[in-house]
Amino acid sequence: MDTVSDAVHYIFLAAAACFVMGLHLMNHPRTARRGNTLSAGAMALAIAATVWLVLDEDVISRTGWLVLVSGGVLGAGLGLWAAREVRMTAMPQLVSVFNAVGGGAAALIAVGDLLQAEDPAGLGARVSLPGALDIVIGAVTFSGSLIAAGKLQGVVSGSPVVFPGARLLNVALPASFVVGTVWLVLAPDSRVALYGLVAVALLFGVTLVLPIGGADMPVVIALLNAFTGSAVAMAGFVLDETALIIAGMLVSSSGGILTKLMADAMNRSIANIMVGGFGTGDSAPTAAATSGAPAQVRPVSADDVAIQLAYASKVVFVPGYGLAAAQAQHELGDLAKLLTDHGVDVSYAIHPVAGRMPGHMNVLLAEANVPYTQLKEMDEVNPEFPQADVALVIGANDVTNPIARRPGNAISGMPILDVDKAKSVVVIKRSMGHGYAGIDNELYTDPKTGMFFTDAKKGLAELKAAVREFVG
């Protein structure tokens, strides 16, 4: 190695160490911003070191530099635009697109390395095997993440999409991976094996995610994130870059752990979810449910709810996707602060799969500067519901449905927030529509539940104004 190569190698190791430290700092909200900044800075340093090495070796033509610079500017510009302009409701879709980009980029690295090798037939298993695995994992992640983003955006049906022979196809395709991988390892110069493996992997990504219902999307996003990390790690083996290997394995392991935690929160196995999920996506109420609603539910007004909140000792807010859809996190934060200043004990009950991606509610409330000490996970907050004077549910559906405690339905056995055990329950929803599981919520017909039918943002603003009149 020459001086520049040595320096770049050590910079890559330092960047990898910063990735580890950054991930550790993200364990706590107080240090999460610092960890994110450290990781981003390390990535910028690694990119700069790569450019330095390329300049020193002088291996890129003017056209190559034009492509390199254009790609960097375009990527940075799109990333900055996405961070500033994409709404919080679209964050799950954005994460899925990022997964797709990461997996696709990793797969292209392997494809490019195999195509541009001076002696493809002479490549050993040390390069061709991780290259084949990189192609499989990266291509599956790319197409699967695009389908997941489509389901979340509503472009693809949120219901499980099943066609005749789908299960058989999902068994045959992985078997073909083994054949294609062995073929590519034995004959790295075979274009048929290379392109065939890419095509089969892309197809499997589609057939893997299509049968999974919208209710399982948070788990799918976490799993595809783990796939992205694995693909990046394989790309690191192909390029013999330690930093890529370490960064990829960090993403893969953390994504895998998160996937397991999310599946446990739903009391379901990962295998069961991937075989085919449940749920029909967000749905409007059926005609029967709508016609029977007036006799089953108890509508309340803003003044009714405000009186309960103003004279309560303990209030638990239960945020859900409806809060994100209405962009009402700031109104909720203001209402909570108003009650806190009035001496009310306020907390937020956070279900692990509330929203449409892991940590969706935490991110949403952090944007509204909600004190982290008020956010409580399901196991911590459930024992507190019996002491709560009011449980205010904003857009959460399946994670509050008492029917999960009984067998024989789509969410049987799924741990839920014990909202129905509070002394009084208020639910803010626009209608009696179903959640992703596609079943009625028994909480809404509980005699102590009041339904405040309104948009979350408008309703919380009305509550804030009404509470202010009572507390002065």
C-alpha positions in Angstrom: 0.0 0.0 0.0 1.2 3.6 -0.7 0.7 6.5 1.7 -2.7 7.6 0.4 -4.1 4.0 0.4 -3.0 3.5 4.0 -4.5 6.8 5.0 -7.8 6.0 3.3 -7.9 2.5 4.9 -7.5 4.1 8.3 -10.2 6.7 7.5 -12.6 3.9 6.6 -11.9 2.1 9.9 -12.5 5.3 11.8 -15.7 5.9 9.9 -16.8 2.3 10.8 -16.0 3.0 14.4 -18.1 6.2 14.3 -21.0 4.2 12.8 -20.9 1.9 15.9 -20.7 4.8 18.3 -23.5 6.6 16.4 -25.8 3.6 16.7 -25.0 3.4 20.4 -25.9 7.0 20.9 -29.3 6.4 19.2 -30.3 4.2 22.1 -31.6 7.2 24.0 -33.6 10.2 22.7 -31.3 12.7 24.5 -28.3 11.5 22.5 -30.1 10.3 19.3 -29.5 13.5 17.4 -25.8 13.5 18.3 -25.6 9.8 17.1 -27.3 10.6 13.8 -25.0 13.6 13.3 -21.9 11.5 14.1 -23.0 8.7 11.7 -23.8 11.2 8.9 -20.4 12.9 9.4 -18.6 9.5 9.3 -20.4 8.7 6.0 -19.4 12.1 4.5 -15.8 11.4 5.6 -15.8 8.0 4.0 -17.1 9.5 0.7 -14.5 12.2 0.8 -11.8 9.5 1.4 -13.0 7.5 -1.6 -12.8 10.6 -3.8 -9.3 11.3 -2.6 -8.2 7.7 -3.4 -9.8 7.9 -6.9 -7.9 11.2 -7.5 -4.7 9.7 -6.3 -5.0 6.6 -8.5 -6.3 8.6 -11.5 -8.4 5.7 -12.8 -11.5 7.7 -13.9 -12.0 9.5 -17.1 -13.6 13.0 -17.5 -16.9 11.3 -18.4 -16.5 9.1 -15.3 -16.0 12.2 -13.1 -19.0 13.8 -14.7 -21.2 10.8 -13.8 -19.6 10.7 -10.3 -20.2 14.3 -9.5 -23.6 14.4 -11.1 -24.7 11.4 -9.1 -23.4 12.9 -5.8 -25.1 16.2 -6.4 -28.4 14.6 -7.5 -28.4 12.2 -4.5 -27.6 14.9 -2.0 -30.2 17.2 -3.5 -32.9 14.5 -3.4 -32.0 13.6 0.2 -32.1 17.2 1.3 -35.5 17.7 -0.4 -36.9 14.5 1.1 -35.8 15.5 4.6 -37.4 18.9 4.3 -40.5 18.3 2.2 -41.8 14.7 2.8 -44.7 14.8 5.3 -44.5 12.7 8.4 -47.4 10.6 7.1 -45.2 9.6 4.2 -42.1 8.7 6.3 -42.8 4.9 6.1 -43.0 5.1 2.3 -39.8 7.1 2.3 -38.0 4.5 4.5 -39.2 1.8 2.1 -37.8 3.8 -0.9 -34.5 4.2 1.0 -34.4 0.5 1.6 -35.0 -0.1 -2.2 -32.2 2.4 -3.1 -29.8 0.7 -0.7 -30.5 -2.8 -1.8 -30.5 -1.9 -5.5 -27.2 0.0 -5.2 -25.6 -3.0 -3.5 -26.8 -5.4 -6.1 -25.5 -3.2 -8.9 -22.1 -3.1 -7.3 -21.9 -6.9 -7.5 -23.3 -7.0 -11.1 -20.8 -4.3 -12.2 -17.9 -6.1 -10.5 -18.7 -9.4 -12.2 -19.3 -7.7 -15.6 -16.1 -5.6 -15.5 -13.7 -8.2 -14.2 -10.7 -8.7 -16.5 -10.9 -12.4 -16.1 -14.4 -13.3 -15.0 -13.8 -17.0 -15.4 -10.9 -16.8 -13.0 -12.8 -15.2 -10.2 -12.7 -17.4 -7.1 -15.6 -18.2 -4.8 -14.3 -15.5 -2.4 -15.7 -12.9 -4.9 -18.4 -14.8 -6.9 -20.2 -16.2 -3.8 -20.7 -12.9 -1.9 -21.4 -11.4 -5.3 -24.2 -13.8 -6.0 -25.6 -13.4 -2.4 -25.4 -9.6 -2.9 -27.4 -9.8 -6.1 -30.1 -12.0 -4.5 -30.5 -10.0 -1.3 -30.2 -6.6 -3.0 -32.6 -7.4 -5.8 -35.2 -8.9 -3.5 -34.9 -5.8 -1.2 -35.2 -3.5 -4.2 -38.4 -4.9 -5.7 -39.9 -5.9 -2.3 -39.4 -2.4 -0.8 -41.0 -0.7 -3.8 -44.1 -3.0 -3.4 -44.1 -2.1 0.3 -43.9 1.6 -0.4 -46.7 1.1 -3.0 -48.9 -0.6 -0.4 -48.3 2.2 2.1 -49.0 4.9 -0.4 -52.1 3.2 -1.7 -50.8 2.7 -5.2 -50.8 -1.1 -4.5 -53.7 -2.7 -2.6 -53.1 -2.8 1.2 -55.0 -6.1 1.2 -53.0 -9.4 0.8 -52.7 -9.9 -2.9 -52.8 -13.7 -3.6 -53.1 -15.4 -7.0 -53.3 -19.1 -7.9 -50.0 -20.8 -7.4 -48.5 -18.0 -5.4 -47.4 -20.2 -2.5 -45.8 -22.7 -4.9 -44.0 -19.9 -6.7 -42.6 -18.5 -3.4 -41.2 -22.0 -2.7 -39.8 -22.5 -6.2 -38.1 -19.1 -6.5 -35.8 -19.5 -3.5 -34.9 -23.0 -4.8 -33.9 -21.3 -8.0 -31.6 -19.0 -6.0 -29.6 -21.9 -4.8 -29.2 -23.2 -8.4 -28.4 -19.8 -9.8 -25.9 -19.1 -7.0 -24.1 -22.4 -7.5 -24.1 -21.8 -11.2 -22.6 -18.3 -10.9 -19.9 -19.5 -8.4 -18.9 -22.3 -10.8 -19.1 -20.1 -13.9 -18.7 -16.4 -12.9 -18.4 -15.5 -16.6 -21.9 -16.9 -17.4 -24.2 -14.0 -18.4 -27.2 -16.3 -18.4 -26.6 -17.2 -14.7 -26.0 -13.5 -13.8 -29.0 -12.0 -15.5 -31.2 -15.0 -14.6 -30.3 -14.6 -10.9 -31.2 -10.8 -11.1 -34.5 -11.5 -12.8 -35.6 -14.3 -10.3 -34.6 -12.2 -7.3 -36.6 -9.2 -8.5 -39.6 -11.4 -9.1 -39.3 -12.9 -5.7 -39.3 -9.5 -4.0 -42.6 -8.8 -5.6 -44.2 -12.2 -4.8 -42.8 -12.0 -1.3 -44.5 -8.7 -0.3 -47.7 -8.8 -2.3 -49.4 -11.5 -0.1 -48.6 -9.5 3.1 -51.4 -7.4 4.5 -51.1 -3.8 5.4 -51.3 -4.6 9.1 -47.9 -6.3 8.9 -46.1 -3.4 7.1 -44.1 -2.2 10.1 -42.6 -5.6 10.5 -41.9 -5.9 6.7 -40.2 -2.5 6.7 -37.9 -3.6 9.5 -37.1 -6.9 7.8 -36.3 -5.2 4.4 -34.1 -2.8 6.3 -32.2 -5.8 7.6 -32.0 -7.2 4.0 -30.5 -3.9 2.9 -27.8 -4.1 5.5 -27.0 -7.7 4.5 -26.7 -6.6 0.8 -24.4 -3.8 1.7 -22.2 -6.1 3.7 -22.0 -8.6 0.8 -21.0 -5.6 -1.4 -18.2 -4.9 1.1 -16.9 -8.5 0.7 -17.0 -8.1 -3.1 -15.1 -4.8 -3.0 -12.9 -5.9 0.0 -14.0 -2.8 1.9 -14.0 -3.2 5.7 -16.2 -0.1 6.3 -18.9 -1.4 4.0 -18.9 -4.8 5.8 -19.1 -3.2 9.2 -21.8 -0.7 8.3 -23.8 -3.3 6.5 -23.7 -5.8 9.4 -24.7 -3.0 11.8 -27.8 -2.3 9.7 -28.5 -6.0 9.2 -28.2 -7.0 12.9 -30.1 -4.0 14.2 -32.8 -4.4 11.6 -33.1 -8.1 12.4 -33.5 -7.4 16.1 -36.1 -4.8 15.5 -38.0 -7.2 13.2 -38.1 -9.8 16.0 -39.2 -7.2 18.5 -42.0 -5.9 16.2 -43.2 -9.5 15.5 -43.2 -10.2 19.3 -45.3 -7.1 19.8 -47.9 -8.6 17.5 -47.6 -12.0 19.1 -46.8 -13.5 15.7 -43.8 -15.3 14.2 -41.8 -13.7 11.4 -42.4 -16.8 9.3 -46.1 -16.5 9.8 -46.0 -12.9 8.7 -43.9 -13.6 5.6 -46.0 -16.5 4.5 -48.9 -14.1 4.2 -50.2 -11.4 6.4 -53.7 -10.3 7.5 -55.6 -7.2 7.1 -57.4 -5.3 4.3 -55.8 -1.9 4.7 -57.7 1.2 5.9 -61.3 0.8 5.1 -64.5 2.7 5.3 -67.3 1.3 7.4 -69.6 -1.3 5.8 -73.2 -0.4 5.2 -74.3 -2.5 8.1 -71.9 -1.0 10.5 -72.9 2.5 9.4 -76.6 1.9 9.7 -76.2 0.5 13.2 -73.7 3.0 14.4 -76.2 5.5 16.1 -77.6 2.7 18.3 -74.1 1.4 19.2 -71.9 4.4 19.9 -72.1 7.5 22.1 -71.1 10.7 20.3 -69.6 13.5 22.3 -68.8 17.1 21.7 -65.7 19.2 22.3 -67.2 20.7 25.4 -68.1 17.3 26.8 -64.5 16.1 26.4 -63.0 19.3 27.6 -64.8 19.1 31.0 -63.5 15.6 31.5 -59.9 16.6 30.7 -60.0 19.8 32.8 -61.2 18.1 35.9 -59.1 14.9 35.5 -56.1 14.0 37.7 -54.5 11.6 35.2 -54.9 11.6 31.4 -53.3 9.1 29.0 -53.1 10.0 25.3 -53.0 7.1 22.8 -51.7 8.3 19.4 -52.2 6.3 16.2 -51.9 6.7 12.5 -54.8 9.1 12.4 -52.7 11.6 14.3 -50.0 11.4 11.6 -52.5 11.6 8.8 -54.0 14.8 10.2 -50.6 16.3 11.0 -52.0 17.0 14.5 -49.0 16.3 16.7 -48.4 19.9 17.5 -52.0 20.4 18.6 -51.8 17.3 20.8 -48.5 18.6 22.3 -50.1 22.0 23.0 -53.2 20.4 24.6 -50.9 18.1 26.8 -48.9 21.1 27.9 -52.0 23.1 28.8 -53.2 20.2 31.0 -49.8 19.7 32.5 -49.6 23.4 33.5 -53.0 22.9 35.1 -51.6 20.1 37.3 -52.9 17.1 35.3 -50.6 14.0 35.1 -50.2 13.5 31.4 -48.6 10.6 29.6 -48.6 9.0 26.1 -49.2 5.3 25.5 -47.0 4.1 22.7 -47.7 0.7 21.1 -44.7 -0.8 19.3 -46.6 -1.2 16.0 -48.7 2.0 16.2 -48.5 3.8 12.8 -46.9 2.3 9.8 -43.3 1.9 10.6 -41.2 1.2 13.7 -41.1 4.2 16.0 -43.6 6.2 13.9 -45.3 7.7 17.0 -42.0 8.5 18.7 -40.7 10.4 15.7 -44.1 12.2 15.3 -44.2 13.4 18.9 -40.6 14.3 19.0 -41.3 16.7 16.1 -43.8 18.4 18.4 -41.2 18.6 21.2 -43.2 16.3 23.5 -41.0 15.6 26.6 -39.6 12.1 26.2 -40.3 11.3 29.9 -44.0 11.4 29.1 -43.7 8.7 26.4 -44.4 5.3 27.8 -44.1 1.9 26.1 -47.0 -0.6 26.3 -45.7 -2.7 29.1 -45.0 0.4 31.3 -48.3 2.2 30.6 -50.8 -0.7 30.7 -50.8 -1.0 34.5 -51.6 2.8 34.7 -54.8 2.7 32.6 -57.1 1.7 35.6 -55.9 4.8 37.4 -56.4 7.1 34.4 -59.5 9.4 34.6 -59.5 9.8 30.8 -57.8 7.8 28.0 -57.9 10.0 24.8 -57.4 7.8 21.7 -56.4 9.8 18.6 -56.6 7.7 15.4 -55.4 4.4 16.9 -57.5 1.4 16.0 -56.3 -2.2 16.0 -53.8 -1.6 18.9 -56.7 -0.7 21.2 -59.2 -3.4 20.2 -60.3 -5.6 23.1 -61.2 -8.3 20.7 -57.5 -9.2 20.5 -57.9 -10.9 23.9 -60.3 -13.5 22.4 -59.4 -16.3 20.0 -60.8 -16.7 16.5 -60.1 -13.3 14.8 -57.4 -11.6 12.8 -55.6 -10.0 15.8 -56.2 -12.7 18.4 -53.3 -12.8 20.8 -51.8 -9.5 19.8 -50.8 -7.5 22.8 -52.9 -4.3 23.0 -53.0 -1.1 25.0 -55.5 -1.6 27.8 -57.4 1.5 27.0 -60.8 0.0 27.9 -59.7 -0.3 31.6 -59.5 3.5 32.0 -62.4 5.2 33.9 -63.5 7.1 30.8 -62.4 6.7 27.1 -62.7 9.3 24.3 -61.9 8.3 20.7 -61.2 11.0 18.1 -62.0 9.5 14.6 -63.5 10.8 11.4 -65.7 7.8 11.1 -66.3 4.2 12.3 -63.9 2.9 9.6 -61.8 -0.2 10.2 -58.1 -0.3 10.8 -55.7 -2.4 8.8 -56.9 -5.7 10.3 -60.3 -5.0 8.7 -62.4 -5.7 11.8 -64.7 -3.7 14.1 -63.2 -2.2 17.2 -65.2 -3.2 20.3 -63.8 -0.3 22.2 -66.0 2.1 20.3 -69.2 0.4 21.5 -68.1 0.3 25.2 -70.7 2.3 27.3 -67.9 4.4 28.8 -66.4 5.3 25.4 -67.4 8.6 23.8 -66.8 9.0 20.1 -65.7 12.5 19.0 -66.2 12.3 15.2 -63.9 14.9 13.7 -60.5 15.3 12.0 -57.8 14.9 14.6 -56.2 18.3 14.0 -59.5 20.2 14.1 -60.8 18.2 17.1 -57.6 18.7 19.1 -57.7 22.5 18.3 -61.3 22.6 19.5 -60.4 20.7 22.7 -57.5 23.0 23.4 -59.7 26.1 23.1 -62.5 24.5 25.2 -60.1 23.3 28.0 -58.5 26.8 28.1 -62.0 28.3 28.9 -62.4 25.9 31.8 -58.9 26.2 33.3 -58.6 30.0 32.7 
